[in-house]
């Protein structure tokens, strides 16, 4: 019987043993805490190569995929002043982000709860479960960057007119997970 070693697709500038160890290619699903530890460690331990990859785009938020396995996707995003997302959830996936540079604002809400607002300074890391919707934006005067992770990977986000419009219950994840080969095909078409 032949066994195959789970694989990880990593950004060429970050294909280093530390990141290969961190993404645990054999882990199928990650908890919010594990995702927070991943984004925090990547932001803290791989700062220099991340800053070498980092770009800003005046037309839209910029992003680069840092890693993809069957269980997690990892991204680097940049935010110029005024850039942000629409209110959205992550389709039932758990997520995390750590602020690498600058400062981000986050408006977030759990179904049925109040809309909350938080300032996320450099080094701020948070993990969140499937039932959370949010809007992230750069209200500052300088560019910001952040490291994001989601599990399972490549679950489509759902946008809302406002955070008050999220349903009382975020629909569950699809019952079937895609193999890495199909995720690669989807990844070529998607952004965070």
trRosetta pair geometry for C-beta under 8 A, 3 or more apart (Angstrom, degrees):
i j d omega theta_ij theta_ji phi_ij phi_ji
5 25 7.5 61 154 89 77 139
6 25 3.6 175 116 130 106 103
6 26 4.4 169 16 -77 145 62
6 69 6.7 50 158 -160 114 113
6 70 6.7 -96 -152 15 116 117
6 180 7.8 141 -159 -37 79 144
7 25 5.8 -168 84 -157 8 148
7 69 7.3 -176 97 -124 47 80
7 180 6.2 151 64 137 98 169
8 20 6.1 171 53 -130 140 68
8 23 4.9 105 -126 94 147 141
8 25 4.4 -120 -48 -83 93 111
8 67 5.9 -11 178 -162 110 105
8 68 7.1 155 -163 76 64 42
8 69 4.7 -36 -107 -79 80 99
9 65 7.9 13 111 131 108 125
9 67 6.7 151 85 -154 57 50
9 68 4.5 -7 58 57 106 96
9 69 7.5 -180 21 -71 69 48
9 180 7.6 156 -17 -174 106 113
9 184 6.5 124 -41 -102 157 100
9 187 7.6 155 78 80 151 170
10 14 5.6 -122 172 92 107 86
10 15 4.3 139 93 -93 124 75
10 19 5.8 116 -134 115 138 130
10 20 6.9 -75 -42 -76 150 74
10 23 7.5 -158 -83 -5 104 154
10 66 6.9 -11 -153 160 69 58
10 67 4.9 -7 -107 -102 70 86
11 14 4.5 48 67 30 99 104
11 15 7.0 -149 82 -40 44 77
11 53 6.8 25 154 -115 150 151
11 64 6.3 60 -108 148 140 112
11 65 6.5 171 -68 100 98 60
11 66 4.8 -57 -8 -134 123 46
11 67 6.9 -80 -7 -54 80 59
12 15 5.8 -32 -140 -6 32 117
13 49 5.3 169 148 -173 100 108
13 52 6.4 -154 -173 94 144 115
13 53 5.3 178 69 -72 152 109
14 19 5.2 64 157 -25 98 167
14 46 6.3 47 -130 -170 109 146
14 49 5.6 143 -87 127 78 139
14 50 7.7 43 -83 -73 124 67
14 53 7.5 -30 -36 -42 106 146
14 66 5.6 -4 53 -159 158 92
14 67 7.3 -91 101 -53 128 96
15 19 7.1 -102 -120 67 23 127
15 20 7.4 49 -164 -54 59 102
16 19 5.3 85 58 14 79 99
16 20 7.1 -145 94 -6 37 91
16 46 7.6 169 44 -111 137 117
16 49 7.7 -179 -16 -14 136 166
17 20 5.4 -58 -143 39 34 114
17 21 6.2 33 159 -19 68 105
18 21 5.9 -60 -154 37 28 109
18 22 6.3 25 152 -21 65 111
18 45 6.2 -137 165 135 149 135
18 46 7.0 180 95 -67 133 106
19 22 5.4 -54 -141 37 36 114
19 23 6.3 29 165 -19 69 106
19 42 6.9 60 -110 -113 94 99
19 46 6.7 39 -65 -71 108 151
19 66 7.5 -118 -153 159 141 105
19 67 6.4 -162 169 -68 116 138
20 23 6.6 -60 -146 33 24 103
20 25 7.8 -23 -167 -28 71 110
21 24 7.7 18 169 -62 40 61
22 38 5.9 127 167 -133 106 82
22 41 6.0 -166 -127 99 134 134
22 42 6.6 151 136 -67 163 89
23 38 7.4 78 -96 -142 53 126
23 67 5.0 -128 -92 161 147 150
23 69 5.4 151 156 -24 113 130
23 72 6.1 -153 -156 70 85 125
23 74 6.7 -99 -102 -18 112 137
24 27 4.0 36 121 -3 121 118
24 69 7.5 -150 87 58 52 173
24 71 7.3 -42 97 67 92 139
24 72 7.8 68 61 11 87 132
25 69 4.6 -156 -126 -131 64 132
25 70 7.3 72 -174 20 69 88
25 71 7.7 150 -161 24 31 106
27 30 6.2 67 135 -73 127 81
27 34 7.8 -139 167 162 156 154
27 69 7.5 65 59 108 75 145
27 71 4.7 -135 104 84 69 168
27 72 7.2 20 88 -17 107 112
28 70 6.4 -39 -120 114 65 104
28 71 4.6 -172 -160 -93 17 114
28 152 7.6 -23 164 -100 70 101
28 177 6.9 138 -168 62 107 179
29 71 5.9 -128 -60 -148 24 103
29 94 7.9 90 -178 21 90 123
29 151 5.6 129 -155 154 54 116
29 152 6.2 -53 -105 -65 80 82
30 34 4.4 -131 -165 90 92 123
30 35 5.0 111 130 -57 127 86
30 38 7.3 -22 -160 -13 152 141
30 71 6.1 114 -28 152 90 107
30 72 5.3 42 -14 -80 138 115
30 94 6.4 -139 90 77 78 127
30 149 7.3 -39 88 141 158 121
30 151 3.7 131 38 3 97 169
31 34 4.7 96 50 7 77 101
31 35 7.0 -141 93 -4 41 87
31 94 6.6 -87 -165 157 26 172
31 127 7.4 54 128 159 68 147
32 35 5.6 -56 -146 38 32 112
32 36 6.3 35 155 -22 66 104
32 94 4.9 -126 -68 -169 72 120
32 95 7.4 3 -117 57 83 33
32 96 6.4 140 -159 -67 65 98
32 127 3.3 137 168 143 80 109
32 128 5.5 175 -130 36 130 8
32 129 5.3 -73 -44 -62 134 62
33 36 5.7 -52 -148 34 31 112
33 37 6.5 32 153 -17 64 104
33 127 5.5 -163 -71 56 26 160
34 37 5.7 -52 -148 36 33 112
34 38 6.4 37 150 -22 64 105
34 127 7.6 107 46 -124 41 155
34 151 7.9 -8 86 14 113 156
35 38 5.5 -52 -149 34 33 115
35 39 6.4 24 158 -12 68 104
35 72 7.2 180 -104 -130 89 121
35 94 5.9 -175 -12 126 147 105
35 95 6.3 -154 150 -177 159 20
35 96 3.6 170 129 -7 103 127
35 127 4.8 131 71 -125 97 111
35 149 4.6 -166 -156 91 94 117
35 150 7.4 46 -134 -91 141 20
35 151 6.1 -148 -76 6 119 113
36 39 6.2 -55 -143 40 30 102
36 40 6.0 27 159 -17 64 114
36 96 4.5 -157 -74 -132 54 137
36 98 7.5 116 -156 -61 61 100
36 125 5.1 115 -166 149 89 107
36 126 6.2 -64 -111 168 117 14
36 127 3.4 -92 -41 -39 107 108
37 40 5.9 -59 -141 42 26 111
37 41 6.0 24 162 -18 64 112
38 41 6.1 -61 -144 38 23 106
38 42 6.2 20 160 -16 63 110
38 72 7.1 -92 -172 -177 176 156
38 74 7.0 -114 149 -101 123 118
38 96 6.9 124 58 68 94 146
38 149 5.1 32 92 -29 128 169
39 42 5.8 -55 -143 39 30 110
39 43 6.1 28 159 -17 65 109
39 74 7.6 -179 -90 -137 75 94
39 96 4.7 -163 2 119 135 113
39 97 5.9 -139 -176 -137 163 23
39 98 4.0 167 135 -4 102 107
39 125 5.9 164 91 -139 103 107
39 147 4.5 166 -156 105 87 102
39 148 6.5 8 -110 -111 133 15
39 149 5.1 -144 -57 -1 100 109
40 43 5.9 -58 -146 39 27 108
40 44 6.1 13 160 -8 64 115
40 98 4.9 161 -83 -91 53 147
40 125 4.0 -10 -78 -96 105 165
41 44 6.0 -64 -140 46 27 103
41 45 5.5 -3 173 5 69 120
42 45 6.7 -64 -121 50 18 91
42 46 5.3 -32 -167 33 60 121
42 50 7.4 107 153 -68 88 133
42 66 7.1 93 -169 135 147 160
42 74 6.8 154 -70 -166 170 134
42 98 7.5 153 62 46 88 137
42 147 5.1 -175 91 -177 118 159
43 46 7.4 -44 -85 55 8 79
43 47 6.7 44 171 -82 48 79
43 50 7.1 -14 -123 -10 51 172
43 98 4.3 -130 -9 109 149 131
43 99 7.7 81 -149 80 158 26
43 100 4.8 -141 -141 -94 107 84
43 123 7.6 171 121 -111 133 45
43 125 7.4 -167 34 -83 141 112
43 146 7.9 -30 -95 -154 132 47
43 147 4.7 -149 -64 12 97 135
44 47 6.7 -20 -159 -44 18 104
44 123 7.8 59 -80 -123 99 83
46 49 5.3 -48 -179 49 90 105
46 50 5.5 98 119 -30 88 102
47 50 5.7 -66 -147 39 26 113
47 51 6.2 23 160 -18 67 108
47 100 7.1 162 -124 -157 80 101
48 51 5.9 -56 -147 35 28 108
48 52 6.6 29 154 -20 62 105
49 52 5.4 -52 -148 34 39 116
49 53 6.5 36 154 -18 67 104
50 53 5.8 -59 -153 37 33 108
50 54 6.2 49 149 -42 66 103
50 76 5.8 180 -151 -114 96 140
50 100 6.1 -116 131 -149 145 151
50 145 7.4 149 151 137 112 141
50 147 7.1 -59 -131 -74 146 114
51 54 5.3 -37 -142 13 35 125
51 100 7.9 -169 -69 157 78 126
51 101 7.8 91 -100 -44 97 134
53 64 5.7 -120 162 62 121 160
53 76 6.1 89 101 68 127 161
54 76 6.6 -109 -89 155 75 131
54 78 5.9 114 -163 -73 90 124
54 100 7.9 -155 -86 105 137 144
54 101 7.8 49 -141 14 164 137
54 145 5.4 -39 -129 -106 131 154
55 62 5.0 -117 89 163 88 161
55 64 7.7 94 22 -35 101 118
55 78 6.4 -144 82 9 44 152
56 62 6.0 -155 -128 6 23 136
56 78 5.0 -119 -95 138 65 144
56 80 5.4 96 -167 -66 117 102
56 143 5.3 -73 -95 -123 139 148
57 60 5.7 -12 106 59 122 59
57 61 7.2 69 57 146 106 9
57 62 4.3 129 1 -63 107 103
57 78 7.4 121 12 78 75 117
57 80 7.6 -130 68 -17 41 122
58 80 6.4 5 -109 5 50 170
60 83 7.3 118 -169 -136 33 122
61 77 6.0 2 170 -169 117 103
61 78 6.6 171 -164 76 70 56
61 79 5.9 -13 -120 -95 101 66
61 83 5.1 144 -73 167 82 131
61 84 7.8 112 -60 -67 125 6
61 85 7.6 -16 -17 -68 155 73
62 77 7.0 152 85 -157 54 53
62 78 4.5 3 57 46 101 108
63 75 5.5 -10 -167 -174 112 118
63 76 6.7 157 -153 83 59 52
63 77 4.7 -16 -99 -102 91 74
63 78 7.5 -161 -72 16 47 68
63 191 5.4 122 62 -164 137 104
63 192 5.3 -160 -147 20 161 108
64 75 7.0 152 78 -157 41 69
64 76 5.0 -6 57 56 91 101
65 68 6.2 0 174 -40 129 107
65 73 6.8 -59 -141 -170 105 99
65 74 7.2 99 -170 78 64 58
65 75 5.8 -46 -109 -101 49 75
65 187 6.5 47 -90 -172 169 115
66 74 4.3 -67 71 112 104 102
66 75 6.1 178 6 -102 92 16
66 76 5.6 90 -49 -21 114 93
66 147 7.4 -8 0 -142 155 97
67 72 7.2 16 109 105 107 96
67 73 7.1 174 93 -154 62 40
67 74 4.0 24 48 40 95 119
68 72 7.7 -159 -139 97 36 53
68 73 5.1 4 -108 -113 78 79
68 74 7.4 -140 -60 25 46 73
68 153 6.0 106 -145 -156 85 163
68 154 7.9 37 -139 -36 118 110
68 180 7.4 134 131 -147 96 91
68 183 6.2 -177 169 134 122 121
68 184 7.1 142 108 -88 144 64
68 187 5.6 -27 -97 -97 166 154
69 72 5.4 26 47 45 100 74
69 73 7.9 -159 31 -72 57 46
69 153 7.2 154 64 -24 50 141
69 180 6.7 -48 -168 -104 42 117
70 152 8.0 -36 156 -149 55 100
70 153 7.5 -146 -174 22 18 119
70 177 6.9 79 177 150 95 125
70 178 7.8 -150 -140 91 81 59
70 179 6.6 -36 -112 -151 117 41
70 180 4.7 -78 -66 -61 87 89
70 183 6.7 -176 -107 -5 53 150
71 151 5.7 10 163 -137 72 111
71 152 6.4 -83 -146 -121 43 71
71 153 7.0 90 114 -16 15 98
72 149 5.7 -4 -172 -171 111 106
72 150 7.1 153 -152 76 63 40
72 151 4.7 -33 -96 -82 75 102
72 152 7.8 -105 -75 -140 38 36
72 153 5.9 91 163 -58 10 102
73 149 6.8 168 83 -148 48 57
73 150 5.3 -7 53 54 96 90
73 151 7.8 175 17 -73 64 55
73 153 3.7 111 -31 -130 100 107
73 154 6.1 107 -41 -39 146 70
73 187 7.5 -179 -119 -109 127 112
73 192 7.9 -178 121 -94 125 92
74 147 7.1 -6 -172 -176 91 94
74 148 7.3 162 -155 87 45 51
74 149 5.0 -11 -101 -99 71 89
75 147 7.1 162 85 -157 51 49
75 148 4.5 -12 60 60 102 98
75 149 7.4 179 19 -75 72 42
75 192 4.6 16 -99 -56 178 138
76 100 7.5 2 -142 -8 93 156
76 145 6.6 1 -177 -177 90 109
76 146 7.7 167 -153 86 50 38
76 147 5.8 -23 -99 -102 66 69
76 148 7.9 179 -80 19 19 78
77 145 6.7 167 88 -154 49 60
77 146 5.3 -14 60 60 97 84
77 147 7.9 175 19 -86 76 21
77 148 6.1 30 -6 -6 117 119
77 192 6.2 -90 -72 58 122 145
78 143 6.2 -2 -175 -178 103 114
78 144 7.1 158 -158 86 56 47
78 145 4.8 -25 -102 -99 72 84
79 83 4.7 -159 -156 81 72 111
79 84 7.0 49 -146 -79 123 52
79 102 7.1 -144 69 87 99 153
79 104 6.5 82 49 -100 159 102
79 136 7.7 -108 -86 133 152 100
79 137 7.2 167 -166 -161 138 36
79 138 3.9 157 137 -35 117 128
79 143 6.7 153 82 -161 50 65
79 144 4.5 -15 62 63 105 94
79 145 7.1 -179 18 -80 76 35
79 146 7.3 21 -5 2 116 103
80 83 4.9 81 53 -8 69 123
80 138 6.6 178 98 70 22 150
80 143 5.2 -34 -105 -103 56 87
81 138 5.5 -117 -110 120 34 111
81 139 7.6 27 -149 177 77 13
81 140 5.9 -112 -104 86 92 57
81 141 5.8 10 -91 -134 142 22
81 142 6.9 70 -53 11 105 9
81 143 7.2 -89 -27 -75 69 46
82 137 7.7 -32 -174 -175 20 107
82 138 6.6 -28 20 79 25 90
82 139 8.0 74 -78 -109 39 37
83 137 6.9 -174 102 -146 39 73
83 138 5.5 24 56 30 75 112
84 105 8.0 -33 -107 64 132 93
84 135 6.4 47 161 168 120 89
84 136 5.9 -166 -151 100 86 49
84 137 2.6 -21 -94 -101 136 91
84 138 6.4 -161 -67 14 84 61
85 88 6.1 -78 154 14 123 117
85 134 7.9 58 76 109 131 76
85 135 5.6 -158 81 -148 87 60
85 136 5.2 45 17 45 113 78
85 137 7.0 -135 24 -64 60 74
86 135 6.7 -72 154 -117 21 102
86 159 4.7 27 101 -147 130 120
86 160 7.5 172 145 51 99 49
87 107 7.4 -57 -98 90 96 112
87 133 6.1 44 176 157 91 113
87 134 7.2 -145 -141 124 65 16
87 135 4.5 -50 -85 -61 62 109
87 159 6.6 109 80 -161 58 67
87 160 4.5 -56 102 64 111 95
87 161 7.4 -4 49 86 123 21
87 162 5.8 84 6 -162 156 21
87 163 4.7 -147 -134 -64 140 65
87 165 7.5 118 97 48 143 99
87 166 7.4 -119 153 -52 120 100
88 133 6.4 -159 107 -154 22 87
88 134 7.2 -30 62 63 62 53
88 135 7.3 108 13 -86 69 64
88 157 4.5 27 171 168 132 122
88 158 6.2 159 -154 79 78 41
88 159 4.7 -39 -91 -97 95 59
88 160 6.7 173 -88 9 39 79
89 92 7.7 56 137 -37 118 42
89 131 7.9 -44 -143 -166 131 23
89 132 6.8 153 -130 91 90 41
89 133 4.2 -61 -71 -94 85 83
89 134 7.9 98 -98 11 49 62
89 157 6.5 170 80 -156 42 75
89 158 5.3 0 48 52 91 94
89 160 7.8 55 -13 -21 86 114
89 166 6.5 102 -45 -130 118 122
89 170 5.4 -161 180 -125 162 125
90 93 4.4 -86 133 59 111 92
90 94 7.6 -98 87 35 140 2
90 95 5.1 147 -38 -34 169 131
90 130 7.3 -114 72 -134 96 55
90 132 7.9 15 13 72 101 80
90 150 5.8 -153 -170 -133 138 124
90 155 6.3 76 156 85 76 112
90 157 5.6 -40 -113 -103 43 83
91 155 3.9 -162 88 143 129 102
91 156 5.1 114 -74 75 149 52
91 157 5.8 -114 -28 -96 97 28
91 158 6.0 125 -80 -17 70 90
91 171 7.9 -33 -161 73 54 95
91 173 7.2 79 132 -108 82 68
92 130 4.6 12 -160 -158 47 121
92 155 6.2 -108 60 170 82 152
92 170 5.9 169 -83 137 67 109
92 171 6.2 -72 -59 96 120 62
92 172 5.4 87 -131 -175 144 28
92 173 3.9 -168 121 -64 132 67
92 174 7.9 153 66 -6 144 54
93 130 6.4 143 57 -109 10 84
93 150 4.7 44 136 -179 139 102
93 151 6.1 162 -168 78 98 27
93 152 5.8 -114 -115 46 104 54
93 153 7.7 92 -132 -84 146 14
93 155 4.2 165 -39 41 119 137
93 173 6.7 91 -69 -97 58 115
94 127 7.0 16 170 179 106 95
94 128 6.8 -178 -159 93 68 49
94 129 5.5 -36 -112 -128 91 41
94 130 5.9 -57 -67 -55 63 70
94 150 7.1 160 83 -153 48 55
94 151 5.3 -15 60 63 96 85
95 127 7.2 180 100 -153 39 58
95 128 5.6 -9 64 58 81 91
95 132 7.9 -122 43 68 105 117
95 148 6.8 -13 -170 -170 105 94
95 149 6.7 164 -153 87 59 53
95 150 4.7 -15 -101 -101 89 77
95 151 7.7 171 -80 21 45 63
96 125 6.9 16 -179 -176 108 85
96 126 6.4 -169 -143 97 72 45
96 127 4.2 -25 -92 -102 106 70
96 128 7.0 162 -82 14 52 68
96 148 6.9 163 87 -152 55 52
96 149 5.0 1 54 53 99 93
96 150 7.9 -168 23 -72 64 45
97 120 7.8 38 100 170 106 162
97 125 7.4 -152 105 -138 37 56
97 126 6.8 1 54 54 65 78
97 136 7.5 14 52 -104 165 157
97 146 4.9 26 180 164 114 126
97 147 6.6 161 -152 81 64 46
97 148 4.5 -19 -97 -98 94 76
97 149 7.7 173 -79 18 50 62
98 123 7.3 -27 -173 -160 96 24
98 124 6.9 176 -147 90 56 45
98 125 4.0 -8 -101 -100 95 90
98 126 8.0 160 -81 15 57 50
98 146 6.4 165 80 -159 40 79
98 147 5.0 -8 55 55 94 98
99 102 6.9 -114 -174 76 110 66
99 103 6.8 31 -169 -119 153 35
99 104 5.6 -159 -100 11 119 106
99 120 5.0 157 -39 136 132 101
99 121 6.4 -172 78 122 151 23
99 122 5.4 -121 114 -110 108 31
99 123 6.5 -29 71 23 90 27
99 124 4.9 32 17 48 115 89
99 125 7.7 -135 15 -67 66 53
99 144 6.7 -44 -152 -173 101 112
99 145 7.7 118 -166 83 57 48
99 146 5.1 -42 -106 -100 48 95
100 122 7.2 -20 135 -138 16 81
100 144 7.9 130 59 175 72 67
100 145 4.3 -45 67 98 115 96
100 146 5.7 -177 4 -98 88 29
100 147 5.8 91 -50 -21 114 90
101 122 6.3 5 -125 -106 26 107
101 143 7.0 22 109 108 120 81
101 144 5.8 -174 95 -146 70 46
101 145 4.5 40 36 31 98 96
102 122 7.0 127 51 -69 23 90
102 138 6.6 -4 146 -133 142 115
102 140 5.8 -176 -171 58 102 153
102 142 5.5 -154 -109 96 103 92
102 143 5.8 -122 -59 112 143 40
102 144 2.8 -121 82 -96 138 76
102 145 6.6 111 20 8 109 57
103 119 6.3 -1 177 -177 115 96
103 120 6.7 159 -165 82 63 54
103 121 5.1 -23 -113 -111 98 56
103 122 6.9 -67 -75 -31 68 68
103 138 7.6 118 83 -139 57 75
103 139 7.9 -56 104 57 99 78
103 140 4.9 114 58 -55 98 139
103 144 6.1 -110 42 -98 28 131
104 119 7.7 157 86 -161 42 51
104 120 4.6 -15 67 62 89 110
104 124 8.0 -137 46 65 94 129
104 136 5.6 0 175 -170 127 98
104 137 7.0 146 -161 76 80 26
104 138 6.0 -57 -111 -87 68 65
104 144 5.4 162 -61 143 83 159
104 146 6.2 -7 -29 -54 148 136
105 117 6.8 -9 -175 -169 102 93
105 118 7.3 160 -158 84 56 44
105 119 5.8 -31 -104 -105 71 61
105 120 7.2 179 -91 16 18 83
105 136 7.3 156 82 -155 50 49
105 137 5.4 -22 62 68 97 79
105 138 7.4 152 15 -107 85 17
105 139 4.7 30 -11 0 135 118
106 117 7.3 161 87 -153 48 47
106 118 5.1 -14 62 61 96 91
106 119 8.0 171 21 -91 74 16
106 120 5.7 49 -8 -21 113 120
106 134 5.6 -11 -170 -171 99 126
106 135 7.1 156 -154 78 52 49
106 136 5.2 -15 -102 -103 82 74
106 137 8.0 158 -84 22 39 62
107 115 5.9 5 -179 -180 101 105
107 116 7.1 166 -154 84 54 42
107 117 5.2 -19 -101 -100 75 75
107 134 6.4 156 84 -158 51 68
107 135 4.6 0 56 53 101 100
107 163 6.0 -127 133 -35 110 149
108 115 7.4 156 78 -155 26 61
108 116 5.7 -24 63 62 77 91
108 118 7.2 -14 15 13 111 109
108 128 7.7 -126 -156 -112 147 156
108 132 6.0 -1 -172 -176 115 105
108 133 6.8 163 -153 89 65 47
108 134 3.9 -19 -101 -101 87 98
108 135 7.6 -162 -72 24 52 58
108 163 7.3 177 -154 -133 15 142
109 113 5.7 -180 -164 78 75 90
109 114 6.9 -125 -121 112 97 27
109 115 4.8 -44 -71 -100 117 60
109 116 6.8 153 -80 14 60 75
109 132 7.5 155 80 -155 35 63
109 133 5.5 -16 63 64 84 93
109 134 7.4 165 19 -83 60 55
109 163 4.4 126 5 172 133 116
109 164 7.6 145 -58 -76 177 40
109 166 6.2 170 92 25 118 137
110 113 4.3 43 62 18 86 133
110 131 5.6 44 -147 123 89 105
110 132 5.7 -42 -90 -101 73 69
110 133 7.9 154 -96 20 25 73
111 131 5.9 -82 3 -177 102 105
111 133 7.9 83 -61 -2 67 109
111 166 5.9 -120 -96 118 74 110
111 167 6.4 -19 -121 102 122 52
111 168 4.9 104 174 -167 123 31
111 169 5.7 128 154 -75 177 30
111 170 6.4 -150 -40 -28 125 78
112 168 5.6 50 -54 -137 99 79
113 116 7.9 -22 132 -22 114 103
115 163 4.8 109 -109 95 115 137
115 164 6.7 -60 -46 -62 123 77
120 124 4.1 -154 -164 88 77 147
120 126 7.4 -97 -115 -1 124 117
120 146 8.0 35 116 -102 136 132
121 124 5.3 111 55 -28 54 116
128 132 4.4 -66 169 40 129 156
128 134 7.7 111 46 -23 175 134
129 132 6.1 111 65 -11 61 106
130 170 5.8 -166 142 93 84 137
130 172 7.7 31 155 -128 153 51
130 173 7.0 -95 -127 -41 142 98
131 169 7.5 -57 -126 -150 107 52
131 170 4.8 -173 -121 16 56 123
132 170 7.9 -37 13 -36 27 152
133 160 6.6 20 -171 9 148 137
133 163 5.9 166 106 -135 115 81
133 166 4.4 -161 1 -86 156 148
133 170 7.4 173 -50 -85 93 120
134 163 7.5 19 -116 -106 27 119
135 163 6.5 -106 -11 -57 110 109
136 146 7.9 -80 171 31 148 162
138 143 7.3 -13 -160 -143 162 37
138 144 4.8 -175 -109 19 119 121
140 144 6.5 103 39 -45 131 115
148 192 5.9 95 78 -147 147 153
150 153 6.1 113 90 -112 91 50
150 154 7.9 146 92 -25 125 29
150 155 6.9 -135 152 33 128 96
150 192 7.8 159 -12 -133 130 95
152 155 5.9 95 77 -40 84 112
152 173 6.6 102 23 -156 114 143
152 177 5.6 -139 -136 -123 157 107
153 183 5.8 56 93 -150 124 133
153 187 7.9 -9 152 -81 126 106
154 178 7.4 -47 74 46 125 134
154 183 5.6 170 14 -144 145 88
154 186 5.0 94 -177 114 151 134
154 187 6.3 -96 -82 -75 133 73
154 190 5.9 132 -133 51 96 165
155 173 6.4 -67 -118 -129 146 94
155 174 7.4 -169 -122 9 101 99
160 163 6.8 108 87 -91 134 27
160 165 4.4 174 -177 81 114 108
160 166 5.5 -78 -68 -70 164 67
161 165 5.0 70 48 -4 88 160
162 165 5.1 104 57 -3 69 102
163 166 6.2 -20 -168 -13 50 109
166 170 7.4 -22 179 -78 113 86
167 170 6.9 146 66 -80 98 39
167 171 7.8 44 60 -33 144 78
174 177 7.7 147 91 -75 99 42
178 182 4.2 -109 -179 86 115 123
178 183 5.2 145 102 -57 116 81
178 186 7.2 69 101 -3 166 139
179 182 5.4 89 60 14 73 99
179 183 7.1 -133 104 -6 36 93
180 183 5.2 -55 -143 38 36 117
180 184 6.3 46 155 -29 67 97
181 184 5.8 -46 -155 24 31 115
181 185 7.1 30 148 -15 60 100
182 185 5.6 -49 -155 33 40 113
182 186 6.5 37 149 -14 68 105
183 186 5.6 -57 -148 42 35 111
183 187 5.9 44 151 -31 68 107
184 187 5.5 -51 -144 30 29 117
184 188 6.9 35 156 -26 60 98
185 188 6.2 -51 -161 22 31 111
185 189 7.6 12 149 -4 59 107
186 189 6.0 -73 -164 41 40 104
186 190 5.8 14 154 -9 78 124
187 190 5.9 -71 -131 45 31 102
